[in-house]
Amino acid sequence: MLNMTQQQSFQQSRLEFTKIAQVSSDWVWEIDEKGVYTYVSEKNKRFFGIRSR
């Protein structure tokens, strides 16, 4: 379990990652240890016709 400082740091890091991914011309995705997609950039979604949940 993360303490408050670690949680805030993680949330800030996640926000920065998302901002970079949104403006990147590259395709960006993230998967978890089970191989499940946890993040797909808008560019990927548009290309593959994926709708957000």
GROMACS elastic network, one bead per residue, 0.5 to 0.9 nm:
[ bonds ]
;  ai    aj funct       b0    kb
    2     5     6  0.79341   500
    2     6     6  0.56241   500
    2     7     6  0.57676   500
    3     6     6  0.53323   500
    3     7     6  0.61062   500
    3     8     6  0.86901   500
    4     7     6  0.50528   500
    4     8     6  0.61493   500
    4     9     6  0.85498   500
    5     8     6  0.51759   500
    5     9     6  0.61307   500
    5    10     6  0.85760   500
    6     9     6  0.50173   500
    6    10     6  0.60639   500
    6    11     6  0.85768   500
    7    10     6  0.50606   500
    7    11     6  0.61469   500
    7    12     6  0.86074   500
    8    11     6  0.50975   500
    8    12     6  0.61500   500
    8    13     6  0.85628   500
    9    12     6  0.51531   500
    9    13     6  0.61429   500
    9    14     6  0.85943   500
   10    13     6  0.50760   500
   10    14     6  0.61020   500
   10    15     6  0.86033   500
   11    14     6  0.50510   500
   11    15     6  0.61686   500
   11    16     6  0.86737   500
   12    15     6  0.50976   500
   12    16     6  0.62502   500
   12    17     6  0.86354   500
   13    16     6  0.51517   500
   13    17     6  0.61701   500
   13    18     6  0.86512   500
   14    17     6  0.50626   500
   14    18     6  0.61752   500
   14    19     6  0.86724   500
   15    18     6  0.51415   500
   15    19     6  0.62379   500
   15    20     6  0.87292   500
   16    19     6  0.51519   500
   16    20     6  0.62788   500
   16    21     6  0.85889   500
   17    20     6  0.52658   500
   17    21     6  0.60998   500
   17    22     6  0.86224   500
   18    21     6  0.50404   500
   18    22     6  0.60826   500
   18    23     6  0.88411   500
   18    39     6  0.88630   500
   18    41     6  0.83084   500
   19    22     6  0.52143   500
   19    23     6  0.66116   500
   19    24     6  0.86602   500
   20    23     6  0.55110   500
   20    24     6  0.59827   500
   21    24     6  0.51625   500
   21    25     6  0.83343   500
   21    26     6  0.79054   500
   21    27     6  0.79660   500
   21    28     6  0.60736   500
   21    29     6  0.84897   500
   21    40     6  0.88798   500
   21    41     6  0.62138   500
   21    42     6  0.84546   500
   22    25     6  0.84358   500
   22    28     6  0.86296   500
   22    41     6  0.63363   500
   22    42     6  0.67154   500
   22    43     6  0.80275   500
   23    26     6  0.87394   500
   24    27     6  0.75320   500
   24    28     6  0.80458   500
   24    41     6  0.89147   500
   24    43     6  0.87648   500
   25    28     6  0.89861   500
   25    43     6  0.79097   500
   26    41     6  0.89393   500
   26    43     6  0.79328   500
   26    44     6  0.89814   500
   27    40     6  0.81650   500
   27    41     6  0.65295   500
   27    42     6  0.85253   500
   27    43     6  0.63085   500
   27    44     6  0.58934   500
   28    39     6  0.79579   500
   28    40     6  0.61417   500
   28    41     6  0.53003   500
   28    42     6  0.86388   500
   28    43     6  0.80690   500
   28    44     6  0.72797   500
   29    37     6  0.72000   500
   29    38     6  0.76358   500
   29    39     6  0.52304   500
   29    41     6  0.60896   500
   29    44     6  0.80421   500
   30    36     6  0.84118   500
   30    37     6  0.57904   500
   30    38     6  0.55266   500
   30    40     6  0.65784   500
   31    34     6  0.76585   500
   31    35     6  0.54064   500
   31    36     6  0.52006   500
   31    38     6  0.52255   500
   31    39     6  0.69345   500
   31    40     6  0.89085   500
   32    35     6  0.53279   500
   32    36     6  0.54635   500
   32    37     6  0.65229   500
   32    38     6  0.64491   500
   33    36     6  0.74624   500
   34    37     6  0.89275   500
   35    38     6  0.89381   500
   37    40     6  0.70739   500
   40    43     6  0.81732   500
   40    44     6  0.62491   500
   40    45     6  0.66967   500
   41    44     6  0.53318   500
   41    45     6  0.63877   500
   41    46     6  0.88134   500
   42    46     6  0.60908   500
   42    47     6  0.85342   500
   42    50     6  0.89641   500
   43    46     6  0.53003   500
   43    47     6  0.62203   500
   43    48     6  0.86584   500
   44    47     6  0.52068   500
   44    48     6  0.60752   500
   44    49     6  0.81268   500
   44    50     6  0.78033   500
   45    48     6  0.53841   500
   45    49     6  0.55402   500
   45    51     6  0.66936   500
   45    52     6  0.80691   500
   46    49     6  0.50756   500
   46    50     6  0.64782   500
   46    51     6  0.82770   500
   47    50     6  0.78620   500
